Amino acid sequence: MGLRSWWCRRKANAQIERIVDAVNAGRALMADATAFEATGARQKIAGVAEVCADHLHFKSNSDLKARAAGWHISRSEIAGVRTGDKPDELMITFHAPGCFRAIAVTPVMHADRWRSLATD
């Protein structure tokens, strides 16, 4: 049991280091986010947004530990990126129909890359 636990921790730490390196280098983006549902109750869902290659991935806080949970949104579905209502907040809006009207992100770094999502 001890060896399995050690291996899982080591593997997770290596994955985290790769993600941190990609974000620091600007190859990937990651930020706290709030998604605004497009239909139904139009709830706000707190979570994390990641951008890698040609898609935006949103995971709610309750799904962060689940491997396959979350929503994958193609970058072609992004209608625009504008300044949000709060300081340092950016609002990513989407073409209809979609699961979200918008996702508000608060990037710690690479805000210029977040702003260019709709134009890349």
N, C-alpha and C positions, 0 to 999 in steps of 0.2 A: 504494500500500500504506500509506503513512504516513497519508493521510486516513482510510482505512477503520479503521485501528487507533485513531486519535484519536477518531473517531465512536463506536466500540464502547466505549472507555473512558469517554467523556463520557456515553453512554447508561446504562452500568452505574452510574456515579457518581450520576446523577440518580435511578435506581431505589433505590439504597442510601439516599440522602438522604430519599426519600419514606417508606421503611420506617422509618428512624430517627425521622422526625417523627411517624409514626403510633404507634410504640411509646412515644415520649416523651409523647405526648398521651393515651395510654391507649386509642386506637382499635384497636390491635392489641397482641398479647402475643407475646413471643419469649423463649425460655430454652434453656439446655443441657438435654438430656434423655437418659434411658435408657428404652428400651421393653423390656417383658418379653413375649415371644411367648406366645400362648395355646395353641398346639399345636406338634406336632413336637418339636424339640430343646429348646424353651422357653429359647432363648438370650436374652441381654441384648444389645441393640443400642444403641450410643451414637449420639447425633445431636442434632438441634435440633427443638424443638416451637414451632409458631406457632399463634396463634388469631386468626382474622379472621372477622367476621360469624358465620355459623352452623356453622363447622366448625373442627376442630383438624387441623393438618397436621404430620406427623412426617416428617423426612428423616434418614436415617442419615448419618454423617460421610462415608462413601464416596460418597454420592449428592448431596452439597451443590452440586457444580458442574453436575449434570445438570438440565435444564430441567423435565422432566415426571416426574421420579422422586419417590418418597415415597408416603405413605399419607394419604388424606383420610378423616377420621373425623367423622361428624355429631355435633354436640353432644348430640343426643338419645340417643346411645349411651353417654354418660358416666353411670356409676352413682353416682359420688361423688368427692370430693376430701378427702383427709385429710393430716395431718402425716406426713412420711416418716421413715425411720430415721436419716438424716443431718441435721445442722444446716441450716436454711433450705430443706430439701427438702419438696416436696409430692408426694403420690402420687395420680395420677388413675386411677381404676378404671373399668372398662367392663362393660356388660351383655354376657352371652354370647349367641350366639356372636360372636366378633370376631377380628381378627388379633392383638390384644394383650390380655393380662390387665390390664396397667397401664402407665402411663408416669410415671416419676419425673422431675420438673422442679425446677430450682434457679433460681427467678426472681431477677433482679437488682433488678427494680422491679415494682410493681403486684401484689404477692403477694395482696392482698385481691381483686383481679379474678380471679386464678387460682383462689382458693378458691371464688369464686362461680360457677364454670363449671357445676356440677351444679344450681344453684338458679335460674339465669337463665331 
